[in-house]
Amino acid sequence: MVEKLKMYIDGEWVDSVSGETFEVKSPATGQVLAVLPKATVEDVKRAIDAAEEAQKRILALSIPERVKLAYKVAELIKPNIEQHARELTLEQGKPIRESRAEVEDVIPNITWNAEDLKRLETPVLRGYANPDMMYIVTREPLGVVGIITPWNYPWLMPAEYVMQAIICGNSVVYKPASYTPISAVRFVEYLVKAGVPKGVINLVTGPGEVVGQELARNEKVNGLLLVGETTTGEQVAKVAGVKKVTLELGGNGPMIVMDDANIEKAVEDAAFGCYNNAGQVCCATERILVHEKVHDKFVRMLVERTKKVKLGDPLKEDTDLGPMNNEPVVQKVERHIKDAVSKGAKILFGGKRAEGFPTKLYFEPTVIDNVTPDMLINKEETFGPVAPILTFSSIDEAIEIANGTPYGLSSAIHTKDLNTAFYFAEKLKTGQVVINGPVLLWDYHHPWVGVKKSGIGAVGGKWTLEAFTQLKTILLRIAKP
């Protein structure tokens, strides 16, 4: 049965004023899962107006009251993890084990930031040019915040940002990806059940060129957070004006394997980074740079490891790799592989869509060797289950290749030499450098930063709360009585 879902604006579940809708199809089965409203600019403006009016309601709640709201949301979700994991797998395509882990991760994400809010510190400074002054630095909410999230982690992304913006004292207009809005509806339902005040959370579904652009453009929106591809981030930033913008964008993560590396560990980390969520992760292992002395051994072991990756029904517990989420992302993978092969790369395993499945979105786990820096698969974010291997002979060459793209999100270096590890850590132009681990590595409380075209600002732990607040300084004269 196809479910008919609604948007949530000003405390009510509503349809679009136009009456238009769009379908959500399962990448796993091809079946229509739900029909949702296709928002108009008028819908978005109504949500923004409601959020503007409602901000006073969330500000009226004390920090302890807001923290209790966050914990209530987490408590409501906890008994229903399995139910939402199965629905997430059907909607997004990732294997059930990954879906279960994603929904489980929602709870500590929310509660961790609730604890961060309790301890959010700002300095008190004594005057220097004005010795009789004391400067008391505080943080205040931005006001109305627009939040736009992608389709690759439709439960985790709102859990990292939406409740956090609210507990900081903001009201929110939230736009999820149109490929995976069902998870967003479920998440917002919990916020409503927990007692988030009317108008403080608004959910608007529909195309980015309508909803996202209005959120960026509208002068009543004081802050904007977007997680998505770089092209979208650039478009939004152009129209956002001077509002506070935080962008977590694409990556092209290099994993560098030195000749002294633990090859078994490096192979395992490469496979995890390339095939987790079918490679549809901003911090996936997008490129593997292998020292020429260990190239043959590494490649042989990676191919053997890849052969063990089970592509199949994502609802089965033993499936390692499910379908990709949508047709455009599969076509991009195919374009990158075709370009690489035409320029001399060699497919060692996989390389094409798999047959015999309910949809055409199942793609074989792929290893491709002889990749060179001029190929699209090295220069752009592929976002698929592909392990492209480049070879280098010196540290300087590896650094040049790794840094030779517009992206700078996450990278990794595998070596037993501490000096080499820290040399790479300083030279690699990425927001994080993982030493002897996968490119795909994240925690609840460290700053997640993209450099170059991979983002603006920082999120994660207290940095998320800082993204949703602004500084204010109170200047106090302390004179001798």
C-alpha positions in Angstrom: 0.0 0.0 0.0 1.3 3.4 -1.0 1.4 5.8 2.0 0.3 9.4 1.6 2.4 11.7 3.7 2.3 15.4 4.4 4.5 18.4 5.2 4.5 19.9 8.6 4.0 23.7 8.8 3.0 25.8 11.8 2.0 22.9 13.9 -0.1 21.1 11.2 0.4 18.3 8.7 -0.5 19.8 5.4 -0.5 19.3 1.6 1.1 21.8 -0.9 -1.1 24.7 -1.8 -0.8 23.6 -5.4 -2.0 20.1 -4.6 1.0 18.7 -6.5 2.8 15.6 -5.3 5.8 13.4 -6.1 6.5 9.7 -5.6 9.2 8.0 -3.6 10.3 4.7 -5.2 12.4 2.1 -3.5 15.8 1.6 -5.1 15.7 -2.0 -3.8 12.4 -3.1 -5.1 11.3 -0.4 -7.6 8.0 -0.1 -5.8 6.4 3.2 -4.9 6.7 3.6 -1.1 4.9 6.9 -0.6 3.5 10.1 -2.1 4.5 13.5 -0.7 3.5 17.1 -1.3 5.6 19.0 -3.8 6.1 22.4 -2.2 5.7 25.7 -3.9 7.5 29.0 -3.0 4.3 30.0 -1.2 4.5 26.9 1.0 8.1 27.7 1.9 7.3 31.3 2.8 4.5 30.1 5.0 6.8 27.8 6.8 9.4 30.6 7.2 6.8 33.0 8.5 5.6 30.4 11.0 9.2 29.8 12.2 9.8 33.5 12.6 6.7 33.9 14.8 7.5 30.7 16.8 11.1 31.5 17.7 9.9 33.3 20.8 8.3 30.1 22.0 11.6 28.1 21.9 13.4 31.0 23.5 10.9 31.0 26.3 12.1 27.6 27.3 15.2 27.4 29.5 18.2 25.4 28.6 17.2 22.5 31.0 13.8 22.4 29.3 15.3 22.3 25.8 17.7 19.5 26.9 14.7 17.5 28.2 13.1 17.9 24.8 16.1 16.4 23.1 16.2 13.5 25.5 12.5 12.9 25.0 13.0 12.7 21.2 15.8 10.1 21.8 13.6 8.1 24.2 10.7 8.0 21.7 12.9 6.7 18.9 14.8 4.0 20.9 12.0 1.3 20.9 11.4 1.6 17.2 14.9 1.2 15.8 14.3 -2.0 13.9 11.1 -0.7 12.3 12.8 2.4 11.0 15.9 0.5 9.9 13.8 -1.7 7.6 12.0 1.3 6.2 15.3 3.1 5.7 16.7 0.2 3.7 13.7 0.2 1.4 13.8 4.0 0.9 17.6 4.5 0.6 18.9 1.1 -0.5 21.7 0.4 2.1 21.9 -3.0 3.7 19.8 -3.6 6.8 22.9 -3.8 9.1 24.0 -0.4 8.0 20.5 1.0 8.3 20.2 -0.4 11.8 23.5 1.2 12.8 22.4 4.6 11.3 19.1 4.7 13.2 20.9 3.6 16.4 23.3 6.5 15.9 20.5 9.0 16.0 20.2 8.6 19.8 23.8 9.4 20.9 24.0 12.2 18.3 21.1 14.0 19.9 22.0 13.3 23.5 25.6 14.2 23.0 24.8 17.6 21.8 22.2 18.1 24.6 25.1 17.5 27.0 27.4 19.9 24.9 24.7 22.6 25.3 24.9 22.2 29.1 28.7 22.9 29.0 29.0 25.4 26.1 31.6 27.9 27.2 32.5 31.4 26.2 35.3 33.5 27.5 35.3 36.5 29.9 38.1 38.9 28.8 39.8 41.7 30.7 40.4 44.9 28.7 43.8 45.6 27.3 43.4 48.9 25.4 40.7 49.7 28.0 42.0 48.3 31.3 38.9 49.2 33.3 36.7 47.1 31.0 35.5 43.5 31.2 34.2 41.8 28.1 31.6 39.1 28.7 31.2 36.9 25.6 27.9 35.1 25.1 26.2 33.1 22.5 22.7 33.7 21.1 20.6 31.8 18.6 20.6 32.9 15.0 16.8 33.1 14.7 15.1 31.2 11.8 17.4 28.5 10.4 17.0 26.6 7.2 18.4 23.0 7.1 18.9 21.0 3.9 20.0 17.4 4.1 21.0 14.8 1.4 19.7 11.3 0.6 22.6 9.2 1.7 22.0 9.3 5.5 18.3 10.4 5.8 18.0 9.5 9.5 21.5 10.5 10.7 21.6 13.9 9.0 18.6 15.5 10.6 19.7 13.9 13.9 23.0 15.8 13.6 21.4 19.2 12.9 17.7 19.7 13.3 17.3 19.1 17.1 20.6 20.9 17.7 19.4 24.1 16.0 16.3 23.9 18.1 18.0 23.4 21.5 20.2 26.4 20.7 17.0 28.5 20.6 16.3 28.6 16.9 13.2 27.8 14.9 13.7 25.5 11.9 12.5 25.0 8.3 13.8 21.6 7.3 14.0 20.4 3.7 15.1 16.7 3.2 16.2 15.2 -0.1 13.4 14.3 -2.4 14.8 10.7 -2.9 14.4 10.0 0.9 11.8 12.2 2.6 10.0 9.4 4.4 12.7 9.1 7.0 12.5 12.9 7.5 8.7 12.7 8.1 9.3 10.0 10.8 12.0 12.0 12.5 9.8 15.1 12.6 6.9 13.1 14.0 9.1 12.3 17.0 9.9 16.0 17.5 6.1 16.8 17.5 5.4 13.9 19.9 8.2 15.1 22.2 6.5 18.5 22.5 8.5 20.9 20.4 6.5 24.1 20.4 4.2 24.9 17.5 6.0 26.5 14.5 9.5 25.7 15.9 9.9 22.8 13.5 8.6 23.0 10.0 9.1 20.3 7.3 8.8 21.2 3.7 9.2 18.6 0.9 9.9 19.2 -2.7 12.5 20.2 -5.3 15.7 21.9 -4.3 15.4 24.6 -6.9 12.2 25.7 -5.2 12.5 24.9 -1.5 16.3 25.2 -1.1 16.6 28.4 -3.2 13.8 30.1 -1.2 15.5 29.1 2.1 18.7 30.6 0.9 17.2 33.7 -0.6 14.6 34.7 2.0 15.6 37.6 4.2 13.7 36.2 7.2 16.0 33.2 7.3 19.0 34.1 9.5 21.1 31.0 9.1 21.4 28.1 6.6 23.0 24.7 6.9 23.3 22.5 3.9 24.8 19.0 3.5 25.1 18.0 -0.1 27.2 18.1 -3.3 29.5 20.9 -4.0 27.6 22.2 -7.0 24.4 22.6 -4.9 26.4 24.3 -2.1 27.9 26.8 -4.5 24.4 27.6 -5.9 23.0 28.1 -2.5 25.9 30.2 -1.3 25.5 32.6 -4.2 22.0 33.6 -3.2 22.3 33.3 0.6 23.6 36.8 1.0 25.1 37.7 4.4 23.2 35.2 6.5 25.4 32.7 8.4 26.0 29.7 6.1 27.5 26.4 7.0 28.2 24.0 4.1 29.3 20.4 4.4 29.9 19.4 0.8 31.5 16.7 -1.4 34.9 15.1 -1.0 37.4 13.1 -3.1 39.1 11.3 -0.2 42.6 9.9 -1.0 43.9 6.9 1.0 47.7 6.7 0.7 49.4 3.4 1.3 53.2 3.6 1.9 55.6 0.8 1.3 55.9 0.1 5.0 52.2 0.0 5.6 50.3 -2.9 7.2 48.8 -4.1 3.9 46.1 -6.3 5.4 44.8 -3.4 7.5 45.1 -1.0 4.5 43.1 -3.4 2.3 40.4 -3.7 4.9 40.1 0.0 5.4 40.0 0.6 1.7 37.2 -1.9 1.2 35.2 -0.4 4.0 35.6 3.1 2.7 34.8 2.2 -0.9 31.8 -0.1 -0.4 30.1 1.1 2.8 26.7 2.6 1.7 27.7 1.7 -1.8 30.4 4.4 -1.7 27.7 7.1 -1.4 29.5 8.9 1.3 31.1 12.4 1.3 34.1 10.9 3.1 34.3 7.6 1.1 37.6 6.3 -0.1 37.4 7.9 -3.5 41.0 7.2 -4.5 43.7 4.8 -3.4 47.3 5.9 -3.9 49.6 2.9 -3.5 53.4 3.0 -3.4 54.9 1.2 -6.4 56.8 -1.3 -4.1 53.6 -2.7 -2.6 51.3 -2.1 -5.5 51.0 -5.7 -6.8 50.4 -7.2 -3.3 47.9 -4.6 -2.4 45.9 -4.9 -5.6 45.9 -8.7 -5.4 44.6 -8.6 -1.8 42.0 -5.9 -2.6 40.6 -7.9 -5.5 40.3 -11.0 -3.3 38.6 -8.9 -0.6 36.2 -7.3 -3.1 35.2 -10.8 -4.4 33.8 -11.5 -0.9 31.6 -8.4 -0.9 28.0 -9.8 -1.3 25.8 -7.7 -3.5 22.2 -8.6 -2.9 18.8 -8.0 -1.3 19.5 -5.2 1.3 16.9 -6.6 3.7 19.0 -9.8 4.2 21.4 -9.8 7.1 24.3 -11.3 5.1 24.2 -8.6 2.3 27.2 -6.3 2.3 26.2 -4.1 -0.7 22.8 -3.0 -1.7 21.6 -1.0 -4.6 22.7 2.6 -5.3 20.1 5.2 -4.5 19.1 6.8 -7.8 19.7 6.7 -11.6 21.8 9.9 -11.9 24.4 8.7 -9.4 24.7 5.4 -11.2 25.2 7.2 -14.5 27.9 9.3 -13.0 29.8 6.1 -11.9 29.4 4.7 -15.4 30.7 7.9 -16.9 33.8 7.9 -14.7 34.6 4.3 -15.4 34.1 4.7 -19.1 36.4 7.7 -19.1 39.1 5.9 -17.1 39.1 2.8 -19.4 39.3 5.0 -22.5 42.5 6.6 -21.0 44.2 3.3 -20.1 42.7 2.2 -16.8 42.0 -1.5 -16.3 38.9 -3.0 -14.6 40.1 -5.9 -12.4 36.7 -6.7 -10.9 33.1 -5.6 -11.4 32.7 -2.4 -13.4 29.0 -2.6 -14.4 25.4 -2.8 -13.3 24.4 -6.2 -11.9 21.7 -8.2 -13.6 18.9 -10.2 -12.1 17.7 -7.7 -9.5 14.4 -5.9 -9.2 15.9 -2.5 -10.3 18.8 -1.4 -12.4 20.4 0.4 -9.5 22.5 -2.6 -8.3 26.1 -2.0 -9.2 29.0 -4.5 -8.8 31.7 -3.7 -6.3 34.5 -2.5 -8.6 38.3 -2.4 -8.5 40.0 -0.4 -11.3 43.8 -0.2 -11.7 46.2 2.0 -13.7 44.3 5.1 -12.8 46.1 8.4 -13.6 45.6 11.9 -12.3 44.0 13.1 -15.6 41.0 10.8 -15.3 37.6 11.9 -14.1 37.6 9.2 -11.5 40.6 10.9 -9.9 39.5 14.5 -10.4 35.8 14.3 -9.4 33.8 12.7 -6.7 32.5 9.4 -8.1 30.1 8.5 -5.2 29.8 4.8 -6.0 31.2 1.3 -5.0 34.5 1.8 -6.9 38.1 1.4 -5.7 40.3 3.3 -8.1 44.0 2.6 -7.7 46.8 5.1 -8.6 50.5 4.3 -8.2 53.2 6.6 -6.9 57.0 6.4 -6.2 57.7 9.2 -3.8 56.1 11.1 -1.0 56.1 14.3 -3.0 54.3 12.6 -5.9 51.7 11.2 -3.5 51.0 14.6 -1.9 50.8 16.2 -5.3 48.2 13.7 -6.6 46.2 13.7 -3.3 46.0 17.5 -3.2 45.4 17.9 -7.0 41.6 18.2 -6.8 39.2 21.0 -5.7 38.1 18.9 -2.7 39.5 18.7 0.8 37.3 16.8 3.2 39.0 13.7 4.6 42.1 11.7 3.8 44.1 8.8 5.2 47.7 7.7 5.3 48.9 4.2 6.1 52.5 3.9 7.3 54.4 2.5 10.3 56.6 5.6 10.4 55.4 8.3 12.8 57.5 11.0 11.1 56.0 10.1 7.7 52.5 10.1 9.1 52.8 13.6 10.6 54.5 14.9 7.5 51.5 13.8 5.4 49.2 15.1 8.1 50.6 18.6 7.6 50.9 18.5 3.8 47.5 17.0 2.9 44.9 19.8 2.2 41.9 18.2 3.9 39.8 19.0 7.0 40.9 15.7 8.6 43.7 13.3 8.1 43.3 9.7 9.4 46.5 7.9 10.3 46.3 4.1 9.8 42.5 4.1 9.4 39.9 4.5 6.7 39.1 7.8 5.0 35.5 7.2 6.2 35.9 7.9 9.9 33.7 10.1 12.1 32.9 10.6 15.7 30.3 12.5 17.7 32.5 15.3 19.0 35.4 16.2 16.8 35.2 19.1 14.3 34.1 18.1 10.8 35.6 20.6 8.4 35.8 20.8 4.7 38.5 23.0 3.0 38.7 24.2 -0.6 35.4 23.2 -2.2 34.4 20.7 0.5 32.7 23.2 2.8 32.4 26.3 4.9 32.5 26.2 8.7 32.6 23.3 11.1 30.1 20.8 12.6 30.3 18.0 15.1 30.0 18.2 18.9 30.2 21.7 20.2 31.0 23.0 16.8 27.5 22.2 15.6 26.1 24.3 18.4 28.5 27.1 17.4 27.2 26.9 13.9 23.7 27.6 15.1 24.6 30.5 17.3 26.3 33.8 17.1 28.6 35.7 19.4 27.6 38.7 21.4 29.9 40.7 23.7 28.7 42.6 26.7 31.1 45.4 27.7 31.2 46.1 31.4 33.2 49.0 33.0 34.7 48.1 36.3 35.9 51.3 37.9 37.3 52.0 41.3 34.4 52.9 43.7 
